[in-house]
Amino acid sequence: MTENPRTTSPADSPEDDAHFLQRLQPSRLVLPIVIGLGVVGFMFWRSYKPGDLAPLANARWEWLLITLLVLLARDFGYIYRIRHIAERELNYRQSLDVIMIWEFASCVLPSAVGGTAVASFILHKEGITLGKSMAYVMVTALMDNLYYVLMVPLVILVAGAGLYPHEALQGGFIATLRVLFVVSYVGVTAYAGLMLYAIFINPRSVRRVLVRLFSMLVLKRWRRKAYHHGQEMARASVQLRGNPAIYWWRAAASTFFVWTARYLVIGCLIAAFVPMGVETFLFIFARNLTYKVLLLLAITPGGAGIVEGAFPTFFGKFIGTATLTSFMVLLYRVVTYYLYLVLGTIFLPRWVARVFRK
């Protein structure tokens, strides 16, 4: 796909550069850190009992090492995936920067928005045309959605009724969670189907349907965004249709790898302090799928407060005491959230200096 070199793309304007930097400025770290640590502190204050943290002295260091390896493998998987999906237009240094800033954006933006909202801007600043950047981000979103669509039936077979935290919630809350889970799954499935149809079959018809749908009185305020989204799908279709089957197989395999590693982290951390069998480990993995539903709806930056507050409900059963569970929440957020806040503050200034100088 080619772009008119005399046409300034939206991501080229100084206003958009300033808007991007404003959304990721360091002052935005204060709110999620205060909320997250505040919730964990309250959990410790409410639940602490002397002796509840005794299992920490008998930690199985091999599982902590496995957790570290899983985190590293996940990040290397992300680096490989974005470089492959971008058709090797990025070198490994650029791919590392893209992933670190993408993760950082996911930490400082609401979970319902996520780092995807700025991903095409990041790729475009690395020298990839705007049309291609949108196409590559669309591929990552498509693969992420397909992973969720395909894994949910498998974990239901594994966990059955154990997919929902019956031991921690009353029947009414379980029913609400089940409805949210089903609605979320149907929505993700429909969106993935729409993207497949738009990319590989008829992008223009999808654009027309979106515009007509969002021309309704209730949805009219989002009509412009719907039109642009349809345009992105049409551009992505032109860019991606000619890719060989091996391109899609590698994109799918790397997506399976990184998301599976992402969902293994909680089980590995718990196994470091609480003995468990294979069946329990698989149950923890399965509950990550319902746990994710709450994160999709989170409106706080990085899901701060919601992630911490919901963790005991979903995984406290497998840990034991409330105090140990509170510690596990803190440890989980350190390795999956606060770590990337720190890395983001290191990578972002260097990346900005490099790409904005270009």
TADARA-V90297 format. One record per backbone hydrogen bond with DSSP energy under -1.0 kcal/mol. NH is the residue of the N-H (numbers start at 0). CO is the residue of the C=O. E is the energy in kcal/mol with one decimal. If there is no record, write none. Layout:
# TADARA-V90297
nh->NH co->CO e->E
nh->NH co->CO e->E
This chain:
# TADARA-V90297
nh->6 co->3 e->-1.9
nh->11 co->8 e->-2.1
nh->16 co->12 e->-2.0
nh->17 co->13 e->-2.6
nh->18 co->14 e->-2.4
nh->19 co->15 e->-2.6
nh->20 co->16 e->-2.3
nh->21 co->17 e->-2.3
nh->22 co->18 e->-2.0
nh->23 co->19 e->-1.1
nh->24 co->21 e->-1.1
nh->27 co->24 e->-2.1
nh->28 co->25 e->-2.3
nh->32 co->28 e->-1.8
nh->33 co->29 e->-2.7
nh->34 co->30 e->-2.6
nh->35 co->31 e->-2.8
nh->36 co->32 e->-2.6
nh->37 co->33 e->-1.9
nh->38 co->34 e->-2.3
nh->39 co->35 e->-2.1
nh->40 co->36 e->-2.8
nh->41 co->37 e->-2.2
nh->42 co->38 e->-2.1
nh->43 co->39 e->-2.4
nh->44 co->40 e->-2.6
nh->45 co->41 e->-2.3
nh->46 co->42 e->-1.8
nh->47 co->43 e->-2.3
nh->51 co->48 e->-2.1
nh->53 co->50 e->-1.5
nh->55 co->52 e->-1.7
nh->56 co->53 e->-2.0
nh->58 co->55 e->-1.3
nh->59 co->271 e->-3.3
nh->60 co->58 e->-1.0
nh->62 co->59 e->-1.2
nh->63 co->59 e->-1.2
nh->64 co->60 e->-2.3
nh->65 co->61 e->-2.1
nh->66 co->62 e->-2.4
nh->67 co->63 e->-2.0
nh->68 co->64 e->-2.5
nh->69 co->65 e->-2.7
nh->70 co->66 e->-2.3
nh->71 co->67 e->-2.4
nh->72 co->68 e->-2.8
nh->73 co->69 e->-2.4
nh->74 co->70 e->-2.1
nh->75 co->71 e->-2.6
nh->76 co->72 e->-2.3
nh->77 co->73 e->-2.2
nh->78 co->74 e->-2.3
nh->79 co->75 e->-2.6
nh->80 co->76 e->-2.6
nh->81 co->77 e->-2.6
nh->82 co->78 e->-1.9
nh->83 co->79 e->-2.5
nh->84 co->80 e->-3.2
nh->85 co->81 e->-2.0
nh->86 co->83 e->-1.9
nh->87 co->82 e->-2.8
nh->88 co->85 e->-1.5
nh->94 co->90 e->-2.5
nh->95 co->91 e->-2.3
nh->96 co->92 e->-2.1
nh->97 co->93 e->-2.7
nh->98 co->94 e->-2.3
nh->99 co->95 e->-2.5
nh->100 co->96 e->-2.4
nh->101 co->97 e->-2.3
nh->102 co->98 e->-2.8
nh->103 co->99 e->-2.2
nh->104 co->100 e->-2.7
nh->105 co->101 e->-1.9
nh->106 co->102 e->-1.3
nh->107 co->103 e->-1.6
nh->108 co->104 e->-1.6
nh->110 co->299 e->-1.4
nh->111 co->297 e->-1.7
nh->112 co->109 e->-1.7
nh->113 co->109 e->-3.0
nh->116 co->113 e->-1.2
nh->117 co->114 e->-1.6
nh->121 co->117 e->-2.1
nh->122 co->118 e->-2.5
nh->123 co->119 e->-2.4
nh->124 co->120 e->-2.2
nh->126 co->123 e->-1.7
nh->127 co->122 e->-1.6
nh->132 co->128 e->-2.8
nh->133 co->129 e->-2.5
nh->134 co->130 e->-1.9
nh->135 co->131 e->-2.9
nh->136 co->132 e->-2.3
nh->137 co->133 e->-2.1
nh->138 co->134 e->-1.8
nh->139 co->135 e->-2.0
nh->140 co->136 e->-2.4
nh->141 co->137 e->-2.7
nh->142 co->138 e->-2.7
nh->143 co->139 e->-2.4
nh->144 co->140 e->-2.3
nh->145 co->141 e->-2.4
nh->146 co->142 e->-2.1
nh->147 co->143 e->-1.7
nh->148 co->144 e->-2.5
nh->149 co->145 e->-2.5
nh->150 co->146 e->-2.4
nh->151 co->147 e->-1.9
nh->154 co->150 e->-2.5
nh->155 co->151 e->-2.1
nh->156 co->152 e->-1.6
nh->157 co->153 e->-1.6
nh->158 co->154 e->-3.4
nh->159 co->155 e->-2.0
nh->161 co->158 e->-2.2
nh->162 co->159 e->-1.5
nh->163 co->160 e->-1.5
nh->165 co->163 e->-2.3
nh->167 co->164 e->-1.4
nh->168 co->164 e->-1.5
nh->173 co->169 e->-2.4
nh->174 co->170 e->-2.5
nh->175 co->171 e->-2.0
nh->176 co->172 e->-2.8
nh->177 co->173 e->-2.7
nh->178 co->174 e->-2.1
nh->179 co->175 e->-2.6
nh->180 co->176 e->-2.6
nh->181 co->177 e->-2.5
nh->182 co->178 e->-3.0
nh->183 co->179 e->-2.8
nh->184 co->180 e->-2.5
nh->185 co->181 e->-2.8
nh->186 co->182 e->-2.6
nh->187 co->183 e->-2.7
nh->188 co->184 e->-2.6
nh->189 co->185 e->-2.7
nh->190 co->186 e->-2.4
nh->191 co->187 e->-2.6
nh->192 co->188 e->-2.5
nh->193 co->189 e->-2.4
nh->194 co->190 e->-2.4
nh->195 co->191 e->-2.3
nh->196 co->192 e->-2.4
nh->197 co->193 e->-2.6
nh->198 co->194 e->-2.5
nh->199 co->195 e->-2.5
nh->200 co->196 e->-2.0
nh->201 co->196 e->-2.1
nh->205 co->201 e->-1.4
nh->206 co->202 e->-2.0
nh->207 co->203 e->-2.2
nh->208 co->204 e->-2.3
nh->209 co->205 e->-2.5
nh->210 co->206 e->-2.3
nh->211 co->207 e->-2.5
nh->212 co->208 e->-2.8
nh->213 co->209 e->-2.6
nh->214 co->211 e->-1.0
nh->215 co->212 e->-1.2
nh->219 co->215 e->-1.0
nh->221 co->218 e->-1.9
nh->222 co->219 e->-1.8
nh->225 co->221 e->-2.3
nh->226 co->222 e->-2.5
nh->227 co->223 e->-2.4
nh->228 co->224 e->-2.5
nh->229 co->225 e->-2.3
nh->230 co->226 e->-2.2
nh->231 co->227 e->-2.4
nh->232 co->228 e->-2.1
nh->233 co->229 e->-2.0
nh->234 co->230 e->-2.4
nh->235 co->231 e->-2.8
nh->236 co->232 e->-2.2
nh->237 co->233 e->-1.8
nh->238 co->234 e->-2.0
nh->239 co->235 e->-2.5
nh->240 co->236 e->-2.1
nh->242 co->239 e->-1.8
nh->248 co->244 e->-2.4
nh->249 co->245 e->-2.3
nh->250 co->246 e->-1.9
nh->251 co->247 e->-2.5
nh->252 co->248 e->-2.8
nh->253 co->249 e->-2.5
nh->254 co->250 e->-1.7
nh->255 co->251 e->-2.5
nh->256 co->252 e->-2.2
nh->257 co->253 e->-2.5
nh->258 co->254 e->-2.3
nh->259 co->255 e->-1.9
nh->260 co->256 e->-2.3
nh->261 co->257 e->-2.0
nh->262 co->258 e->-2.1
nh->263 co->259 e->-1.0
nh->267 co->263 e->-2.3
nh->268 co->264 e->-2.4
nh->269 co->265 e->-2.4
nh->270 co->266 e->-2.3
nh->272 co->269 e->-1.6
nh->273 co->269 e->-2.6
nh->280 co->276 e->-2.0
nh->281 co->277 e->-2.3
nh->282 co->278 e->-2.0
nh->283 co->279 e->-2.3
nh->284 co->280 e->-2.0
nh->285 co->281 e->-2.4
nh->286 co->282 e->-2.4
nh->288 co->285 e->-1.6
nh->290 co->286 e->-2.6
nh->291 co->287 e->-1.8
nh->294 co->290 e->-1.1
nh->295 co->291 e->-2.2
nh->296 co->292 e->-1.0
nh->301 co->108 e->-2.9
nh->302 co->299 e->-2.3
nh->303 co->300 e->-1.9
nh->306 co->302 e->-2.7
nh->308 co->304 e->-2.2
nh->309 co->305 e->-2.3
nh->310 co->306 e->-1.3
nh->313 co->309 e->-1.6
nh->314 co->310 e->-2.7
nh->315 co->311 e->-2.0
nh->317 co->314 e->-1.1
nh->318 co->315 e->-1.3
nh->319 co->315 e->-2.1
nh->324 co->320 e->-1.9
nh->325 co->321 e->-2.2
nh->326 co->322 e->-2.1
nh->327 co->323 e->-2.2
nh->328 co->324 e->-2.2
nh->329 co->325 e->-2.0
nh->330 co->326 e->-2.6
nh->331 co->327 e->-2.7
nh->332 co->328 e->-2.3
nh->333 co->329 e->-2.0
nh->334 co->330 e->-1.9
nh->335 co->331 e->-1.5
nh->336 co->332 e->-1.9
nh->337 co->332 e->-2.5
nh->338 co->333 e->-1.8
nh->340 co->336 e->-1.5
nh->341 co->337 e->-2.2
nh->342 co->338 e->-2.5
nh->343 co->339 e->-2.0
nh->344 co->340 e->-1.8
nh->345 co->341 e->-1.0
nh->346 co->342 e->-3.0
nh->347 co->343 e->-2.8
nh->350 co->346 e->-2.6
nh->351 co->347 e->-3.0
nh->352 co->348 e->-2.3
nh->353 co->349 e->-1.8
nh->354 co->350 e->-3.0
nh->355 co->351 e->-2.2
nh->357 co->353 e->-1.1
